[in-house]
Amino acid sequence: MSTRNQPHPQMAPPPPPKPLKSQTYANGNGNGNLNANGNLVNGSAISNGNNPTFGLSAHDTNASIQKLNGRSPCHTPPRTDREQVVMTPKGKTANSTVILIERKLVDEVSERTHVAGGDHTGIIINKDTVAGQKSQTTPAQLSLEFRVFLVSANSGKHSQESRTLRFWFRDWLKNEENQAHIAQDFFKELVSPKDFPRDYVGFIKKIMKLMQKGYDEIQSLEIELRILEETAEPPSRPLSMDESQFESPPLTQEKVLELIEQAYPNPITPEDLAKDYGWEEQDVIMVFMSLKERGLIKSMEYNSYTRIHHEDKEIKVVKQMPTIASNKQPTIAIITAQYCEKLAIDAMLENKETFVRYTTVDTLKKDSNLTNSLKKKRRVGESNVYTLGNIGAHRIVSTKLPSVGSTREAMTATGNTTTRLLGTFQNVDYVFVVGVAGGVPHYTDYKKHVRLGDVVISYVDKQRALTNGSEKPYVYVYKSGDDVKTYFPINDSLQQIAESLQANMEIKRPWETYLQEGLHLLQQKTESDFNRPAANSDKLFMSIGNNEVIEVSHPIGADSVDGIPKSRLHLGPIGSGRDLVRNDDLRIQFAKKYGLLATDLEMSSVLDSIIGNCRESFILVKGISDYKDGTTTRKWQNYASLAAASVVKSIICGMDAPTNV
């Protein structure tokens, strides 16, 4: 784009509605929405530092808005010198102003105009409202809406202003995807943090200059400015790009309980937590004592502690698993990684019986008080929890992995736990990996959009498999550096049942009944809340670089009930990989390359163990609790876990009764 030039002194358009003496907030605070239907979706986003950050939403059903580097590639016919950029006032009320900026041939321009000269040659300001513009006869092809916060020079109060941009494109630009790309490019350049217009005149001027110098594909653009409300303070901004991720988390009871639950069934010591998170051990001990007084944890051997399960009195602690009669041998195994996931799965089981096997190991630790001597310290080793029960005619065993992550120790532990599970219960033929994951959103197409509370089931992307004939089908992808591993079950009968559930979900949704039954049971037995969180807590953000984020609203679906979208089933590949959670761009590229619908905790070692133990049928069922990997916020984890568990029960109820017991 060319450098911005100063306007002709007489070219300023009509002033905005009251407050007249307002300017954009000094720190560039802002929020807003990009909305193809013109529907307003609330959001808030504030910049870090002095750069503005904007909320943005889009739901043009057939368009695909992507983050681009530079302009969108599309054919642009040469501009005619007889063409002018004309600004026309369309109307004004007490709290709104509407302006039209359009391209016109010279002979179409009326005499009641102001013609800019010099660097602004080709820009014309209509002095009168002109009827019959294209915007009054043809609906806009795409609409963007965002909000800015203004601060009054007189009162110092903040007011929120909605700014809507409605686009009409050249007749030769029919491709809706290209139209969406161009609108996105235009919007990004208009609200660029480095030179966002701080006042009304500058905002209109920048739009006109963008149209004149670089966006020939746009035929006309209507701008509507509306004052929404007056507030005492601007909103707080969301964290961008996991800004707090590399800092030590604050020491709270909630955080310590979360870490104890992650380690379950392995007990954990205050000493280990203090060392891992840089806390003072004495402070950690005090938090442990408070959690114990609340009846949430209990002390174990060797100064360790573990979570008190709501069915704790019924749990049998054993050195070895007892012999199980052949007619009670489980044929289905369900593997979870988080405590809430295990609770949700167990809420689906009948006739439950839980066994916990604790193990201890000797470790050698140098004694600083004795020269060249070593002392033994007994510590808790890898423990296992197995819950046996029924779903319909099927015998189930559920377990929880003691730890999950990308470290060698965590991956080894998850693999060992899975191998031990399948070695202990050798009649297991089907393995479910169940829990929460991060959704891969689609900002414009509701049918492709995966949002919080939905459930993604690992399934081959058939369209990609047909297109890429040389590529092996996969339901799960793991990436570590340049190494990529793909997984596909030899027996895909579970996937076929899931496909049938999805195909009929507009008519029959059995998982909703199971979810409500599980919710009722959990409300009676645990203090944890498994209800669906408020719809407005499902916020979607997009990175625009330099640690800046914009808020993006969800595409609107036709199956909402009282404004709350129904949870939907999605079939497609799921993936995971090191460093993907911390890097939005890498995760987006990874998901796009492999057609992923969800990104998950690293489960490759679990799948390696399943395949290594010759289990031919496996499936991943993941409730969506965030847009990264399911672990970045706890607000949706309980509900997403319960949603996934209820879908698992629906799949199992669709299976043939077992014959190998």
MOHUTA-V160610 format. One record per helix or strand of 2 or more residues. SS is the DSSP state (a for helix, b for strand). FROM is the first residue (numbers start at 1). TO is the last residue. If there is no record, write none. Layout:
ss=SS from=FROM to=TO
ss=SS from=FROM to=TO
//
This chain:
ss=b from=22 to=24
ss=b from=30 to=33
ss=b from=83 to=92
ss=b from=96 to=105
ss=a from=106 to=108
ss=b from=113 to=115
ss=a from=118 to=120
ss=b from=123 to=126
ss=a from=134 to=136
ss=b from=142 to=152
ss=b from=158 to=169
ss=a from=176 to=190
ss=a from=200 to=213
ss=b from=218 to=231
ss=a from=253 to=263
ss=b from=268 to=269
ss=a from=270 to=277
ss=a from=281 to=293
ss=b from=297 to=299
ss=a from=301 to=303
ss=b from=304 to=307
ss=a from=312 to=314
ss=b from=316 to=318
ss=a from=326 to=328
ss=b from=332 to=336
ss=a from=339 to=346
ss=b from=350 to=357
ss=b from=360 to=366
ss=b from=374 to=380
ss=b from=384 to=391
ss=b from=394 to=400
ss=a from=408 to=424
ss=b from=430 to=439
ss=a from=446 to=448
ss=b from=455 to=458
ss=a from=462 to=467
ss=b from=476 to=480
ss=b from=483 to=487
ss=a from=493 to=503
ss=a from=510 to=525
ss=a from=535 to=537
ss=b from=540 to=545
ss=b from=548 to=552
ss=b from=560 to=561
ss=b from=564 to=565
ss=b from=569 to=572
ss=b from=574 to=577
ss=a from=584 to=594
ss=b from=598 to=599
ss=a from=604 to=612
ss=b from=617 to=626
ss=a from=637 to=653
//
